[in-house]
Amino acid sequence: MFYASLGKFDFEIFQDTQYNYYWGVVFFIFFMAINVGLFMSMFVAMVTALYGAFGDRANIYHMLDVLEIRSVS
């Protein structure tokens, strides 16, 4: 799955199957669309989780930044 999403695939393997070339390519494109959807879903879940963790401590991070600036100035 990871190799296919990175572009390591060969359409020539569909030539010698019992199905024709058209259906092989259609199923492969369908698989790739689902694969990209899953990767995007994982990316959005990670960003949401990180934003939630940052949102809980946003006030603390703000105070630490203010204290850091005050010591320099």
N, CA, C and O atoms as a Tripos MOL2 file, in Angstrom:
@<TRIPOS>MOLECULE
protein
  292   291    73     0     0
PROTEIN
NO_CHARGES

@<TRIPOS>ATOM
      1 N           0.8250   -1.1800    0.0000 N.3       1 MET1
      2 CA          0.0000    0.0000    0.0000 C.3       1 MET1
      3 C           0.8720    1.2480    0.0000 C.2       1 MET1
      4 O           0.5870    2.1930   -0.7350 O.2       1 MET1
      5 N           1.9400    1.2720    0.8170 N.am      2 PHE2
      6 CA          2.7750    2.4630    0.8760 C.3       2 PHE2
      7 C           3.5810    2.6430   -0.4050 C.2       2 PHE2
      8 O           3.7570    3.7680   -0.8710 O.2       2 PHE2
      9 N           4.0710    1.5460   -0.9790 N.am      3 TYR3
     10 CA          4.8150    1.6600   -2.2290 C.3       3 TYR3
     11 C           3.9180    2.1490   -3.3590 C.2       3 TYR3
     12 O           4.3480    2.9440   -4.1950 O.2       3 TYR3
     13 N           2.7000    1.6890   -3.3870 N.am      4 ALA4
     14 CA          1.7830    2.1060   -4.4480 C.3       4 ALA4
     15 C           1.4500    3.5850   -4.3310 C.2       4 ALA4
     16 O           1.3500    4.2740   -5.3460 O.2       4 ALA4
     17 N           1.2810    4.0760   -3.1340 N.am      5 SER5
     18 CA          0.9510    5.4850   -2.9740 C.3       5 SER5
     19 C           2.1420    6.3850   -3.2630 C.2       5 SER5
     20 O           1.9580    7.5720   -3.5320 O.2       5 SER5
     21 N           3.3460    5.8580   -3.2150 N.am      6 LEU6
     22 CA          4.5290    6.6360   -3.5490 C.3       6 LEU6
     23 C           4.8900    6.5360   -5.0210 C.2       6 LEU6
     24 O           5.8700    7.1450   -5.4490 O.2       6 LEU6
     25 N           4.1320    5.7900   -5.8030 N.am      7 GLY7
     26 CA          4.3530    5.7450   -7.2430 C.3       7 GLY7
     27 C           5.0710    4.5120   -7.7360 C.2       7 GLY7
     28 O           5.4080    4.4430   -8.9180 O.2       7 GLY7
     29 N           5.3210    3.5320   -6.8820 N.am      8 LYS8
     30 CA          6.0000    2.3240   -7.3250 C.3       8 LYS8
     31 C           4.9550    1.2850   -7.7290 C.2       8 LYS8
     32 O           4.6130    0.3950   -6.9510 O.2       8 LYS8
     33 N           4.4620    1.4140   -8.9440 N.am      9 PHE9
     34 CA          3.4970    0.4560   -9.4540 C.3       9 PHE9
     35 C           3.7400    0.2870  -10.9440 C.2       9 PHE9
     36 O           4.3820    1.1190  -11.5850 O.2       9 PHE9
     37 N           3.2240   -0.7900  -11.4760 N.am     10 ASP10
     38 CA          3.4410   -1.1240  -12.8780 C.3      10 ASP10
     39 C           2.1210   -1.5620  -13.4820 C.2      10 ASP10
     40 O           1.5260   -2.5430  -13.0360 O.2      10 ASP10
     41 N           1.6580   -0.8380  -14.4950 N.am     11 PHE11
     42 CA          0.3940   -1.1810  -15.1440 C.3      11 PHE11
     43 C           0.5190   -2.4070  -16.0380 C.2      11 PHE11
     44 O          -0.4960   -2.9570  -16.4650 O.2      11 PHE11
     45 N           1.7240   -2.8430  -16.3270 N.am     12 GLU12
     46 CA          1.9180   -3.9980  -17.2080 C.3      12 GLU12
     47 C           1.4840   -5.3090  -16.5510 C.2      12 GLU12
     48 O           1.2570   -6.2910  -17.2580 O.2      12 GLU12
     49 N           1.3620   -5.3550  -15.2340 N.am     13 ILE13
     50 CA          0.9530   -6.5950  -14.5840 C.3      13 ILE13
     51 C          -0.5030   -6.9290  -14.8790 C.2      13 ILE13
     52 O          -0.9320   -8.0660  -14.6850 O.2      13 ILE13
     53 N          -1.2640   -5.9410  -15.3480 N.am     14 PHE14
     54 CA         -2.6640   -6.1840  -15.6750 C.3      14 PHE14
     55 C          -2.8400   -6.8280  -17.0520 C.2      14 PHE14
     56 O          -3.9460   -7.2490  -17.3930 O.2      14 PHE14
     57 N          -1.7870   -6.9100  -17.8360 N.am     15 GLN15
     58 CA         -1.8990   -7.4350  -19.2000 C.3      15 GLN15
     59 C          -2.1850   -8.9370  -19.2250 C.2      15 GLN15
     60 O          -2.9610   -9.3950  -20.0640 O.2      15 GLN15
     61 N          -1.5830   -9.7040  -18.3380 N.am     16 ASP16
     62 CA         -1.6690  -11.1590  -18.4090 C.3      16 ASP16
     63 C          -2.6700  -11.7500  -17.4210 C.2      16 ASP16
     64 O          -2.5700  -12.9300  -17.0840 O.2      16 ASP16
     65 N          -3.6060  -10.9780  -16.9620 N.am     17 THR17
     66 CA         -4.5880  -11.4940  -16.0160 C.3      17 THR17
     67 C          -5.8310  -11.9550  -16.7620 C.2      17 THR17
     68 O          -5.9720  -11.7180  -17.9620 O.2      17 THR17
     69 N          -6.7280  -12.6140  -16.0410 N.am     18 GLN18
     70 CA         -7.9610  -13.0750  -16.6630 C.3      18 GLN18
     71 C          -8.9150  -11.9130  -16.9390 C.2      18 GLN18
     72 O          -9.8130  -12.0250  -17.7740 O.2      18 GLN18
     73 N          -8.7170  -10.8080  -16.2370 N.am     19 TYR19
     74 CA         -9.5030   -9.6090  -16.5030 C.3      19 TYR19
     75 C          -8.7720   -8.7680  -17.5360 C.2      19 TYR19
     76 O          -7.5680   -8.9310  -17.7350 O.2      19 TYR19
     77 N          -9.4760   -7.8940  -18.1750 N.am     20 ASN20
     78 CA         -8.7930   -7.0870  -19.1820 C.3      20 ASN20
     79 C          -8.0850   -5.8930  -18.5510 C.2      20 ASN20
     80 O          -8.2310   -5.6280  -17.3580 O.2      20 ASN20
     81 N          -7.3330   -5.1920  -19.3510 N.am     21 TYR21
     82 CA         -6.5130   -4.0670  -18.9030 C.3      21 TYR21
     83 C          -7.3750   -2.9530  -18.3140 C.2      21 TYR21
     84 O          -6.9740   -2.3260  -17.3330 O.2      21 TYR21
     85 N          -8.5210   -2.7010  -18.8760 N.am     22 TYR22
     86 CA         -9.4070   -1.6270  -18.4240 C.3      22 TYR22
     87 C          -9.8280   -1.8220  -16.9700 C.2      22 TYR22
     88 O          -9.7170   -0.8980  -16.1640 O.2      22 TYR22
     89 N         -10.3100   -3.0150  -16.6300 N.am     23 TRP23
     90 CA        -10.7790   -3.2520  -15.2690 C.3      23 TRP23
     91 C          -9.6400   -3.2170  -14.2610 C.2      23 TRP23
     92 O          -9.8270   -2.7830  -13.1240 O.2      23 TRP23
     93 N          -8.4780   -3.6670  -14.6690 N.am     24 GLY24
     94 CA         -7.3200   -3.5950  -13.7790 C.3      24 GLY24
     95 C          -6.9700   -2.1590  -13.4310 C.2      24 GLY24
     96 O          -6.7000   -1.8360  -12.2740 O.2      24 GLY24
     97 N          -6.9770   -1.3060  -14.4360 N.am     25 VAL25
     98 CA         -6.6650    0.1030  -14.1960 C.3      25 VAL25
     99 C          -7.7670    0.7650  -13.3800 C.2      25 VAL25
    100 O          -7.4710    1.5720  -12.4980 O.2      25 VAL25
    101 N          -9.0320    0.4450  -13.6510 N.am     26 VAL26
    102 CA        -10.1460    1.0240  -12.8860 C.3      26 VAL26
    103 C         -10.0480    0.6340  -11.4120 C.2      26 VAL26
    104 O         -10.1840    1.4900  -10.5390 O.2      26 VAL26
    105 N          -9.8170   -0.6280  -11.1290 N.am     27 PHE27
    106 CA         -9.6970   -1.0630   -9.7390 C.3      27 PHE27
    107 C          -8.4740   -0.4500   -9.0620 C.2      27 PHE27
    108 O          -8.5160   -0.1160   -7.8780 O.2      27 PHE27
    109 N          -7.3920   -0.3040   -9.8100 N.am     28 PHE28
    110 CA         -6.1920    0.2940   -9.2400 C.3      28 PHE28
    111 C          -6.4220    1.7640   -8.8990 C.2      28 PHE28
    112 O          -6.0060    2.2160   -7.8330 O.2      28 PHE28
    113 N          -7.0640    2.5050   -9.7660 N.am     29 ILE29
    114 CA         -7.3520    3.9150   -9.4930 C.3      29 ILE29
    115 C          -8.3160    4.0360   -8.3180 C.2      29 ILE29
    116 O          -8.1730    4.9450   -7.5000 O.2      29 ILE29
    117 N          -9.2810    3.1510   -8.2200 N.am     30 PHE30
    118 CA        -10.1950    3.1270   -7.0780 C.3      30 PHE30
    119 C          -9.4170    2.8650   -5.7820 C.2      30 PHE30
    120 O          -9.6560    3.5220   -4.7680 O.2      30 PHE30
    121 N          -8.4990    1.9160   -5.8190 N.am     31 PHE31
    122 CA         -7.6570    1.6210   -4.6620 C.3      31 PHE31
    123 C          -6.8200    2.8240   -4.2740 C.2      31 PHE31
    124 O          -6.6930    3.1340   -3.0900 O.2      31 PHE31
    125 N          -6.2490    3.5040   -5.2500 N.am     32 MET32
    126 CA         -5.4180    4.6700   -4.9580 C.3      32 MET32
    127 C          -6.2440    5.8070   -4.3670 C.2      32 MET32
    128 O          -5.7580    6.5160   -3.4850 O.2      32 MET32
    129 N          -7.4710    6.0010   -4.8240 N.am     33 ALA33
    130 CA         -8.3310    7.0460   -4.2710 C.3      33 ALA33
    131 C          -8.6530    6.7560   -2.8060 C.2      33 ALA33
    132 O          -8.6260    7.6600   -1.9700 O.2      33 ALA33
    133 N          -8.9520    5.5170   -2.5020 N.am     34 ILE34
    134 CA         -9.2160    5.1380   -1.1080 C.3      34 ILE34
    135 C          -7.9490    5.2970   -0.2770 C.2      34 ILE34
    136 O          -8.0120    5.7480    0.8660 O.2      34 ILE34
    137 N          -6.8150    4.9340   -0.8330 N.am     35 ASN35
    138 CA         -5.5350    5.0490   -0.1430 C.3      35 ASN35
    139 C          -5.2300    6.5060    0.1980 C.2      35 ASN35
    140 O          -4.8270    6.8050    1.3220 O.2      35 ASN35
    141 N          -5.4140    7.3990   -0.7450 N.am     36 VAL36
    142 CA         -5.1740    8.8230   -0.4910 C.3      36 VAL36
    143 C          -6.1610    9.3420    0.5500 C.2      36 VAL36
    144 O          -5.7870   10.1500    1.4000 O.2      36 VAL36
    145 N          -7.4040    8.8950    0.4980 N.am     37 GLY37
    146 CA         -8.3870    9.2950    1.5000 C.3      37 GLY37
    147 C          -7.9860    8.8610    2.8990 C.2      37 GLY37
    148 O          -8.1530    9.6160    3.8570 O.2      37 GLY37
    149 N          -7.4600    7.6560    3.0220 N.am     38 LEU38
    150 CA         -7.0120    7.1780    4.3320 C.3      38 LEU38
    151 C          -5.8270    7.9800    4.8570 C.2      38 LEU38
    152 O          -5.7730    8.3170    6.0400 O.2      38 LEU38
    153 N          -4.8820    8.2830    3.9770 N.am     39 PHE39
    154 CA         -3.7380    9.0720    4.4050 C.3      39 PHE39
    155 C          -4.1490   10.4810    4.8120 C.2      39 PHE39
    156 O          -3.6330   11.0180    5.7930 O.2      39 PHE39
    157 N          -5.0670   11.0800    4.0730 N.am     40 MET40
    158 CA         -5.5420   12.4220    4.4340 C.3      40 MET40
    159 C          -6.2910   12.3820    5.7650 C.2      40 MET40
    160 O          -6.1740   13.3030    6.5730 O.2      40 MET40
    161 N          -7.0500   11.3310    5.9910 N.am     41 SER41
    162 CA         -7.7750   11.1830    7.2480 C.3      41 SER41
    163 C          -6.7990   11.0620    8.4170 C.2      41 SER41
    164 O          -7.0190   11.6580    9.4710 O.2      41 SER41
    165 N          -5.7310   10.2990    8.2390 N.am     42 MET42
    166 CA         -4.7280   10.1710    9.2900 C.3      42 MET42
    167 C          -4.0460   11.5050    9.5530 C.2      42 MET42
    168 O          -3.7900   11.8480   10.7070 O.2      42 MET42
    169 N          -3.7480   12.2650    8.5000 N.am     43 PHE43
    170 CA         -3.1130   13.5630    8.6470 C.3      43 PHE43
    171 C          -4.0130   14.5320    9.4080 C.2      43 PHE43
    172 O          -3.5530   15.2320   10.3100 O.2      43 PHE43
    173 N          -5.2860   14.5730    9.0470 N.am     44 VAL44
    174 CA         -6.2270   15.4560    9.7370 C.3      44 VAL44
    175 C          -6.3820   15.0450   11.1950 C.2      44 VAL44
    176 O          -6.4900   15.9080   12.0670 O.2      44 VAL44
    177 N          -6.3930   13.7550   11.4740 N.am     45 ALA45
    178 CA         -6.5020   13.2890   12.8650 C.3      45 ALA45
    179 C          -5.2810   13.7040   13.6820 C.2      45 ALA45
    180 O          -5.4220   14.1000   14.8390 O.2      45 ALA45
    181 N          -4.0890   13.6200   13.1000 N.am     46 MET46
    182 CA         -2.8930   14.0330   13.8270 C.3      46 MET46
    183 C          -2.8930   15.5340   14.0850 C.2      46 MET46
    184 O          -2.5510   15.9740   15.1820 O.2      46 MET46
    185 N          -3.2700   16.3170   13.0900 N.am     47 VAL47
    186 CA         -3.3070   17.7700   13.2720 C.3      47 VAL47
    187 C          -4.3480   18.1430   14.3230 C.2      47 VAL47
    188 O          -4.0980   19.0210   15.1480 O.2      47 VAL47
    189 N          -5.4990   17.4990   14.3080 N.am     48 THR48
    190 CA         -6.5440   17.7820   15.2870 C.3      48 THR48
    191 C          -6.0780   17.4270   16.7030 C.2      48 THR48
    192 O          -6.3240   18.1790   17.6460 O.2      48 THR48
    193 N          -5.4180   16.3000   16.8470 N.am     49 ALA49
    194 CA         -4.9300   15.8990   18.1670 C.3      49 ALA49
    195 C          -3.8630   16.8600   18.6830 C.2      49 ALA49
    196 O          -3.8620   17.2160   19.8610 O.2      49 ALA49
    197 N          -2.9600   17.2750   17.8060 N.am     50 LEU50
    198 CA         -1.9330   18.2270   18.2280 C.3      50 LEU50
    199 C          -2.5340   19.5800   18.5760 C.2      50 LEU50
    200 O          -2.1050   20.2200   19.5360 O.2      50 LEU50
    201 N          -3.5140   20.0190   17.8130 N.am     51 TYR51
    202 CA         -4.1680   21.2880   18.1110 C.3      51 TYR51
    203 C          -4.9170   21.2000   19.4450 C.2      51 TYR51
    204 O          -4.9210   22.1620   20.2120 O.2      51 TYR51
    205 N          -5.5370   20.0800   19.7230 N.am     52 GLY52
    206 CA         -6.2200   19.9060   21.0030 C.3      52 GLY52
    207 C          -5.2530   19.9370   22.1690 C.2      52 GLY52
    208 O          -5.5460   20.5310   23.2070 O.2      52 GLY52
    209 N          -4.0950   19.2970   22.0050 N.am     53 ALA53
    210 CA         -3.0890   19.3140   23.0710 C.3      53 ALA53
    211 C          -2.5310   20.7140   23.2680 C.2      53 ALA53
    212 O          -2.2780   21.1280   24.3990 O.2      53 ALA53
    213 N          -2.3390   21.4440   22.1790 N.am     54 PHE54
    214 CA         -1.8410   22.8060   22.2960 C.3      54 PHE54
    215 C          -2.9120   23.7280   22.8670 C.2      54 PHE54
    216 O          -2.5960   24.6220   23.6520 O.2      54 PHE54
    217 N          -4.1600   23.5310   22.4930 N.am     55 GLY55
    218 CA         -5.2530   24.3790   22.9700 C.3      55 GLY55
    219 C          -5.4540   24.2740   24.4650 C.2      55 GLY55
    220 O          -5.8140   25.2570   25.1120 O.2      55 GLY55
    221 N          -5.2260   23.0960   25.0240 N.am     56 ASP56
    222 CA         -5.3650   22.9170   26.4720 C.3      56 ASP56
    223 C          -4.3090   23.6980   27.2440 C.2      56 ASP56
    224 O          -4.5580   24.1400   28.3660 O.2      56 ASP56
    225 N          -3.1410   23.8650   26.6530 N.am     57 ARG57
    226 CA         -2.0250   24.5360   27.3370 C.3      57 ARG57
    227 C          -1.6690   25.8740   26.7090 C.2      57 ARG57
    228 O          -0.5640   26.3730   26.9240 O.2      57 ARG57
    229 N          -2.5540   26.4560   25.9530 N.am     58 ALA58
    230 CA         -2.2460   27.7020   25.2490 C.3      58 ALA58
    231 C          -1.9200   28.8200   26.2110 C.2      58 ALA58
    232 O          -1.0100   29.6090   25.9530 O.2      58 ALA58
    233 N          -2.6330   28.9060   27.3030 N.am     59 ASN59
    234 CA         -2.3760   29.9660   28.2810 C.3      59 ASN59
    235 C          -0.9860   29.8020   28.8960 C.2      59 ASN59
    236 O          -0.2880   30.7940   29.1060 O.2      59 ASN59
    237 N          -0.5840   28.5940   29.1810 N.am     60 ILE60
    238 CA          0.7400   28.3310   29.7600 C.3      60 ILE60
    239 C           1.8340   28.7080   28.7650 C.2      60 ILE60
    240 O           2.8230   29.3390   29.1370 O.2      60 ILE60
    241 N           1.6590   28.3220   27.5010 N.am     61 TYR61
    242 CA          2.6490   28.6630   26.4830 C.3      61 TYR61
    243 C           2.7540   30.1740   26.3130 C.2      61 TYR61
    244 O           3.8510   30.7010   26.1340 O.2      61 TYR61
    245 N           1.6330   30.8680   26.3670 N.am     62 HIS62
    246 CA          1.6420   32.3240   26.2380 C.3      62 HIS62
    247 C           2.4020   32.9540   27.4030 C.2      62 HIS62
    248 O           3.2110   33.8580   27.1960 O.2      62 HIS62
    249 N           2.1510   32.4910   28.6130 N.am     63 MET63
    250 CA          2.8520   33.0490   29.7720 C.3      63 MET63
    251 C           4.3540   32.7700   29.7000 C.2      63 MET63
    252 O           5.1540   33.6340   30.0590 O.2      63 MET63
    253 N           4.7430   31.6000   29.2510 N.am     64 LEU64
    254 CA          6.1660   31.2820   29.1190 C.3      64 LEU64
    255 C           6.8320   32.1820   28.0890 C.2      64 LEU64
    256 O           7.9580   32.6340   28.2990 O.2      64 LEU64
    257 N           6.1510   32.4480   26.9770 N.am     65 ASP65
    258 CA          6.7100   33.3510   25.9720 C.3      65 ASP65
    259 C           6.8460   34.7630   26.5120 C.2      65 ASP65
    260 O           7.8510   35.4230   26.2510 O.2      65 ASP65
    261 N           5.8580   35.2420   27.2590 N.am     66 VAL66
    262 CA          5.9300   36.5960   27.8320 C.3      66 VAL66
    263 C           7.0890   36.6810   28.8150 C.2      66 VAL66
    264 O           7.8290   37.6650   28.8100 O.2      66 VAL66
    265 N           7.2610   35.6660   29.6590 N.am     67 LEU67
    266 CA          8.3690   35.6920   30.6100 C.3      67 LEU67
    267 C           9.7260   35.6310   29.9250 C.2      67 LEU67
    268 O          10.6970   36.2240   30.3950 O.2      67 LEU67
    269 N           9.7840   34.9050   28.8040 N.am     68 GLU68
    270 CA         11.0310   34.8090   28.0500 C.3      68 GLU68
    271 C          11.3920   36.1570   27.4370 C.2      68 GLU68
    272 O          12.5650   36.5300   27.4210 O.2      68 GLU68
    273 N          10.4160   36.8830   26.9390 N.am     69 ILE69
    274 CA         10.6750   38.2000   26.3410 C.3      69 ILE69
    275 C          11.0690   39.2070   27.4190 C.2      69 ILE69
    276 O          11.9470   40.0390   27.1880 O.2      69 ILE69
    277 N          10.4410   39.1470   28.5830 N.am     70 ARG70
    278 CA         10.7430   40.0950   29.6510 C.3      70 ARG70
    279 C          12.1690   39.9410   30.1570 C.2      70 ARG70
    280 O          12.8080   40.9310   30.5140 O.2      70 ARG70
    281 N          12.6700   38.7210   30.1930 N.am     71 SER71
    282 CA         14.0410   38.5490   30.6900 C.3      71 SER71
    283 C          15.0620   39.1140   29.7150 C.2      71 SER71
    284 O          16.1400   39.5410   30.1280 O.2      71 SER71
    285 N          14.7460   39.1210   28.4620 N.am     72 VAL72
    286 CA         15.6800   39.6670   27.4620 C.3      72 VAL72
    287 C          15.6300   41.1780   27.4670 C.2      72 VAL72
    288 O          16.6700   41.8310   27.3760 O.2      72 VAL72
    289 N          14.4470   41.7430   27.5720 N.am     73 SER73
    290 CA         14.3400   43.1970   27.5160 C.3      73 SER73
    291 C          14.5810   43.7710   28.8860 C.2      73 SER73
    292 O          14.5370   44.9880   29.0610 O.2      73 SER73
@<TRIPOS>BOND
     1     1     2 1
     2     2     3 1
     3     3     4 2
     4     3     5 am
     5     5     6 1
     6     6     7 1
     7     7     8 2
     8     7     9 am
     9     9    10 1
    10    10    11 1
    11    11    12 2
    12    11    13 am
    13    13    14 1
    14    14    15 1
    15    15    16 2
    16    15    17 am
    17    17    18 1
    18    18    19 1
    19    19    20 2
    20    19    21 am
    21    21    22 1
    22    22    23 1
    23    23    24 2
    24    23    25 am
    25    25    26 1
    26    26    27 1
    27    27    28 2
    28    27    29 am
    29    29    30 1
    30    30    31 1
    31    31    32 2
    32    31    33 am
    33    33    34 1
    34    34    35 1
    35    35    36 2
    36    35    37 am
    37    37    38 1
    38    38    39 1
    39    39    40 2
    40    39    41 am
    41    41    42 1
    42    42    43 1
    43    43    44 2
    44    43    45 am
    45    45    46 1
    46    46    47 1
    47    47    48 2
    48    47    49 am
    49    49    50 1
    50    50    51 1
    51    51    52 2
    52    51    53 am
    53    53    54 1
    54    54    55 1
    55    55    56 2
    56    55    57 am
    57    57    58 1
    58    58    59 1
    59    59    60 2
    60    59    61 am
    61    61    62 1
    62    62    63 1
    63    63    64 2
    64    63    65 am
    65    65    66 1
    66    66    67 1
    67    67    68 2
    68    67    69 am
    69    69    70 1
    70    70    71 1
    71    71    72 2
    72    71    73 am
    73    73    74 1
    74    74    75 1
    75    75    76 2
    76    75    77 am
    77    77    78 1
    78    78    79 1
    79    79    80 2
    80    79    81 am
    81    81    82 1
    82    82    83 1
    83    83    84 2
    84    83    85 am
    85    85    86 1
    86    86    87 1
    87    87    88 2
    88    87    89 am
    89    89    90 1
    90    90    91 1
    91    91    92 2
    92    91    93 am
    93    93    94 1
    94    94    95 1
    95    95    96 2
    96    95    97 am
    97    97    98 1
    98    98    99 1
    99    99   100 2
   100    99   101 am
   101   101   102 1
   102   102   103 1
   103   103   104 2
   104   103   105 am
   105   105   106 1
   106   106   107 1
   107   107   108 2
   108   107   109 am
   109   109   110 1
   110   110   111 1
   111   111   112 2
   112   111   113 am
   113   113   114 1
   114   114   115 1
   115   115   116 2
   116   115   117 am
   117   117   118 1
   118   118   119 1
   119   119   120 2
   120   119   121 am
   121   121   122 1
   122   122   123 1
   123   123   124 2
   124   123   125 am
   125   125   126 1
   126   126   127 1
   127   127   128 2
   128   127   129 am
   129   129   130 1
   130   130   131 1
   131   131   132 2
   132   131   133 am
   133   133   134 1
   134   134   135 1
   135   135   136 2
   136   135   137 am
   137   137   138 1
   138   138   139 1
   139   139   140 2
   140   139   141 am
   141   141   142 1
   142   142   143 1
   143   143   144 2
   144   143   145 am
   145   145   146 1
   146   146   147 1
   147   147   148 2
   148   147   149 am
   149   149   150 1
   150   150   151 1
   151   151   152 2
   152   151   153 am
   153   153   154 1
   154   154   155 1
   155   155   156 2
   156   155   157 am
   157   157   158 1
   158   158   159 1
   159   159   160 2
   160   159   161 am
   161   161   162 1
   162   162   163 1
   163   163   164 2
   164   163   165 am
   165   165   166 1
   166   166   167 1
   167   167   168 2
   168   167   169 am
   169   169   170 1
   170   170   171 1
   171   171   172 2
   172   171   173 am
   173   173   174 1
   174   174   175 1
   175   175   176 2
   176   175   177 am
   177   177   178 1
   178   178   179 1
   179   179   180 2
   180   179   181 am
   181   181   182 1
   182   182   183 1
   183   183   184 2
   184   183   185 am
   185   185   186 1
   186   186   187 1
   187   187   188 2
   188   187   189 am
   189   189   190 1
   190   190   191 1
   191   191   192 2
   192   191   193 am
   193   193   194 1
   194   194   195 1
   195   195   196 2
   196   195   197 am
   197   197   198 1
   198   198   199 1
   199   199   200 2
   200   199   201 am
   201   201   202 1
   202   202   203 1
   203   203   204 2
   204   203   205 am
   205   205   206 1
   206   206   207 1
   207   207   208 2
   208   207   209 am
   209   209   210 1
   210   210   211 1
   211   211   212 2
   212   211   213 am
   213   213   214 1
   214   214   215 1
   215   215   216 2
   216   215   217 am
   217   217   218 1
   218   218   219 1
   219   219   220 2
   220   219   221 am
   221   221   222 1
   222   222   223 1
   223   223   224 2
   224   223   225 am
   225   225   226 1
   226   226   227 1
   227   227   228 2
   228   227   229 am
   229   229   230 1
   230   230   231 1
   231   231   232 2
   232   231   233 am
   233   233   234 1
   234   234   235 1
   235   235   236 2
   236   235   237 am
   237   237   238 1
   238   238   239 1
   239   239   240 2
   240   239   241 am
   241   241   242 1
   242   242   243 1
   243   243   244 2
   244   243   245 am
   245   245   246 1
   246   246   247 1
   247   247   248 2
   248   247   249 am
   249   249   250 1
   250   250   251 1
   251   251   252 2
   252   251   253 am
   253   253   254 1
   254   254   255 1
   255   255   256 2
   256   255   257 am
   257   257   258 1
   258   258   259 1
   259   259   260 2
   260   259   261 am
   261   261   262 1
   262   262   263 1
   263   263   264 2
   264   263   265 am
   265   265   266 1
   266   266   267 1
   267   267   268 2
   268   267   269 am
   269   269   270 1
   270   270   271 1
   271   271   272 2
   272   271   273 am
   273   273   274 1
   274   274   275 1
   275   275   276 2
   276   275   277 am
   277   277   278 1
   278   278   279 1
   279   279   280 2
   280   279   281 am
   281   281   282 1
   282   282   283 1
   283   283   284 2
   284   283   285 am
   285   285   286 1
   286   286   287 1
   287   287   288 2
   288   287   289 am
   289   289   290 1
   290   290   291 1
   291   291   292 2
@<TRIPOS>SUBSTRUCTURE
     1 MET1         2 RESIDUE 1 A MET
     2 PHE2         6 RESIDUE 1 A PHE
     3 TYR3        10 RESIDUE 1 A TYR
     4 ALA4        14 RESIDUE 1 A ALA
     5 SER5        18 RESIDUE 1 A SER
     6 LEU6        22 RESIDUE 1 A LEU
     7 GLY7        26 RESIDUE 1 A GLY
     8 LYS8        30 RESIDUE 1 A LYS
     9 PHE9        34 RESIDUE 1 A PHE
    10 ASP10       38 RESIDUE 1 A ASP
    11 PHE11       42 RESIDUE 1 A PHE
    12 GLU12       46 RESIDUE 1 A GLU
    13 ILE13       50 RESIDUE 1 A ILE
    14 PHE14       54 RESIDUE 1 A PHE
    15 GLN15       58 RESIDUE 1 A GLN
    16 ASP16       62 RESIDUE 1 A ASP
    17 THR17       66 RESIDUE 1 A THR
    18 GLN18       70 RESIDUE 1 A GLN
    19 TYR19       74 RESIDUE 1 A TYR
    20 ASN20       78 RESIDUE 1 A ASN
    21 TYR21       82 RESIDUE 1 A TYR
    22 TYR22       86 RESIDUE 1 A TYR
    23 TRP23       90 RESIDUE 1 A TRP
    24 GLY24       94 RESIDUE 1 A GLY
    25 VAL25       98 RESIDUE 1 A VAL
    26 VAL26      102 RESIDUE 1 A VAL
    27 PHE27      106 RESIDUE 1 A PHE
    28 PHE28      110 RESIDUE 1 A PHE
    29 ILE29      114 RESIDUE 1 A ILE
    30 PHE30      118 RESIDUE 1 A PHE
    31 PHE31      122 RESIDUE 1 A PHE
    32 MET32      126 RESIDUE 1 A MET
    33 ALA33      130 RESIDUE 1 A ALA
    34 ILE34      134 RESIDUE 1 A ILE
    35 ASN35      138 RESIDUE 1 A ASN
    36 VAL36      142 RESIDUE 1 A VAL
    37 GLY37      146 RESIDUE 1 A GLY
    38 LEU38      150 RESIDUE 1 A LEU
    39 PHE39      154 RESIDUE 1 A PHE
    40 MET40      158 RESIDUE 1 A MET
    41 SER41      162 RESIDUE 1 A SER
    42 MET42      166 RESIDUE 1 A MET
    43 PHE43      170 RESIDUE 1 A PHE
    44 VAL44      174 RESIDUE 1 A VAL
    45 ALA45      178 RESIDUE 1 A ALA
    46 MET46      182 RESIDUE 1 A MET
    47 VAL47      186 RESIDUE 1 A VAL
    48 THR48      190 RESIDUE 1 A THR
    49 ALA49      194 RESIDUE 1 A ALA
    50 LEU50      198 RESIDUE 1 A LEU
    51 TYR51      202 RESIDUE 1 A TYR
    52 GLY52      206 RESIDUE 1 A GLY
    53 ALA53      210 RESIDUE 1 A ALA
    54 PHE54      214 RESIDUE 1 A PHE
    55 GLY55      218 RESIDUE 1 A GLY
    56 ASP56      222 RESIDUE 1 A ASP
    57 ARG57      226 RESIDUE 1 A ARG
    58 ALA58      230 RESIDUE 1 A ALA
    59 ASN59      234 RESIDUE 1 A ASN
    60 ILE60      238 RESIDUE 1 A ILE
    61 TYR61      242 RESIDUE 1 A TYR
    62 HIS62      246 RESIDUE 1 A HIS
    63 MET63      250 RESIDUE 1 A MET
    64 LEU64      254 RESIDUE 1 A LEU
    65 ASP65      258 RESIDUE 1 A ASP
    66 VAL66      262 RESIDUE 1 A VAL
    67 LEU67      266 RESIDUE 1 A LEU
    68 GLU68      270 RESIDUE 1 A GLU
    69 ILE69      274 RESIDUE 1 A ILE
    70 ARG70      278 RESIDUE 1 A ARG
    71 SER71      282 RESIDUE 1 A SER
    72 VAL72      286 RESIDUE 1 A VAL
    73 SER73      290 RESIDUE 1 A SER
